[in-house]
């Protein structure tokens, strides 16, 4: 029988971890790969029946590769799920079917993103494919990408139909904090590549970002919600180039 391990990376996820684990009961094993949480995450996960492995956090890519290594001898397939994600019964059934197919090294899964409690299908948040179902020994994470990790597969990738449910960004404050970090990271990446912003970049790049999100990616379909998200992403595009310009000035 094909063995499946569901892995959840955690750090201080006491509010989310119990419901996440509950949605993973279909897996043969649930492993909570924790980066030394200081809240009750580990205790709650243990009570919920998960195995615990603790590993010092360096970056997301290193953490996922370490989790793959930890599961290496115990399982045939790994399903990565974040603490704020849930696997529906339909998705669980489809995953069980897919891992019996011999010709695939990994499967990408679409996500339903709930932003501020609203299911968001425009502005780039759907289908939001995530390669999370990995055959052990045929997948690793590209160490050059520290954020928004990229999977490398030694074989074919398939696409799953049923989505993960992702309770993304519960409020505006959380959204701003995360996007500010992403903007800073992206600015650092551009700086490392030797990209110098032009004077008009602070105007044109945010405008392009808004048009891309709202028009090209269909943010208009989410009406006011899509307009607000497109506007927010344009602002953080501005913050990215503002940060990049400041780095060159220094």
N, C-alpha and C positions, 0 to 999 in steps of 0.2 A: 504494500500500500504506500502511496506517495505521501510523505510527511511534510506538513506545512507548519512553519513557525511564524507567528505574528510578532513583530518587534515594534515597541513604542519607545522613542527617545523622549526622555523627560528631564526637566529641571523645574522644581516647584510647580507641579501641575495638580495639586491636591483637589482643585475644584473640578477638574475634567477627567481625571484618570479612571475613576470607577465606572463612569458611563462608557468611556472608550473601551475598557476591558470587557464590559458586558456585551458590546457589539462584536467582540472577537472570539466568542465561545466556540465558533465553528472550527477554529484552528486547532491543531494537535497540541500546540504549545504556545503560551503567551510569555514573551520575554520583555520585561521593562528594563531598558538600558538607560540607567539613570546617571546624571552627572552631578552626584552628591547634592541632592536637594536638601534644603534646610527646613522645609515644611513637612507635612505628613504624607507626601507622595508615596514614599517607599512602604510605609505601614499600611496605607490604604490599598496599594497594589498587592501586597502580600495577603491581606485579608480577602481580596478578590480572587486569589488563586494564581497570580502571576509569579513567574520566577524573576529574580532580581539580579542584575549585574551592574556594578558601578564602575564608571570609567571617567577619568578627568577630562573635562571638555577643553578642546583646542579650537576646533571649528566644526561646522556641520558635516563637511566632507569626511574629515578624519573620524568623527564620531560614527558615521554610518559605515565606513569601512571597518572600523573596530567591531561594530555590532555584527557585520557579516562574518568576520573572523571568529567571533565568539560562537556563532551559530553553525560554523562550518561542518563540524563532525556530527551534528545532532539532527540535521534536517536536509531535505531535498530542495525545498523552496522557502524563501523568506518573503513575507509581506510587511513592508514598512507602513505604519500608520502613525500619524501625529496625534497627540493627546486631544486636540480639538477636532478630530475627525471621527466619523462613525461609519461602520460598514453595515449596510442594509442586508436584509435576508436575501433579496434578489442578487445583490452583488456577491454575497458569500457563496451562494449556490453556483454562480457563474465562475468564481475563482476556483472552486473545487473541480469544476469541469475542465477549466483551462489547464490546470497543472497536470492533468493526465495526458495532455498532448505532448508527443516526444520531440517535436522539431523547433521548439521555442526556448530562447534563453531568458526572455523577460516579456512582461506585458505592461502596457501603459493603461492607466485608468483615468477617465474624466472625473471632474469634481463639480459638485453643486456648492458654490460659495455663498454663504450667508453673511452679508456685510451689513452691520448695524441691524441685524435681525431680518434682513430682506434678501430673498433669493435673487442673485444677481447674474443674469445671463448675457449682458452686454458689456461694453467697455473693456473687453479682454479677459473677463473672468469666467468664460465658458467657451470651449470645453475644458480648458486649463489642464491638459493631459499631464499626468504624473507617472513616470515609470517606477512603480513601487513593488511589483510582483516579480521577484528575481530568482532564477535558478542558481543555487549555490555552486560556486566554482566557475560560473560563466558570466559574472557581473562584478563590476567594481565602480567606485565613484572617482571621477577625474579630480586629482589632487590640485589641479590648477584653479579650480572653482571652489571658493570657500563659502559662498552664499549662493542660494538657488542652485543646488547641486546638480551635476550632470552625470548620468549613468552611462558607462561604457559596457557594451554587451559583446560576448564572444558567440554570436549567433543571431537568430532572427527575433525580431520584436513583434508582438501582436497587440491588438487593441481590444480592450474590454468595453462592453456596451453600457453596463449599469454604472452609475457614478458613486464615488465616495461623497459623503456629506461632510462639508467643511464649515464649521462655525467660526468663520474668519472675522477679525476686527469687531469686537462687541460694541465699541463706541468710537467716537471721533478722536478722543485722546490717544487711544491705543493705535489707531490708524496713523496719526501724526507721528508718534514715536517711532513706529516701525519704518515708515516711509522716509523719515529723516535719516535713519541709519542706512537704509538702502541708498539714498541719494549720496551720502558721504562715501559709502563703499564704491559706488559707481564712479564718483569723482576721482577717488584714489586709483581705480583701475585705468581710467582715461589718462590720468597724470603719468602712471607707470608706462603707458604706451606712447608717451610723448605728445599727446593731443593737447594743443593750445586752443582755447576758446576764442573765437572772433568777437568783435564788439557786438555784432548783431545776434550772436548766439543766445544772449539772455532774453531776447524778444522772440526770435523766430523759432527756437527749439520748443519753448512752452506752447506757442501757438500750434506748431505741428503736432505736439503731443495731444493737445485738446482735440484737434480735428481727427487725429488717428483714433483716439478713444471714443469720441462721441459719434463720429460719422462712419469711419471705416470699420470699426469694431462694434458698431451698433449700440453705443451707449444710449442713443435716443430711444431705444425700445424700452428702457427702464425709466423713461420720463425724467422727473425731477431727480430721482435717485441717481440715474445715469449721468445727468448733467452735473450734479454735484461731484460725483466720483471723477468724471473727466476733468473738471475744473481743479480738483485737488491734485490729480496726477500731473496736470500742467504746472501747478505751483511747485511741486517737488522736482519737476524737470528744471524749473528755474533755479531751485535751491542746488541742484546738482552742478549746474554750470556756474553758479555764483561761487560755490565751494571750490570748483576747479580753477576759476580765475584767481581766487584768493591764494591757492596753493602756488600758482605760477608767480604771483606778485611777491611771495615770500622767498 
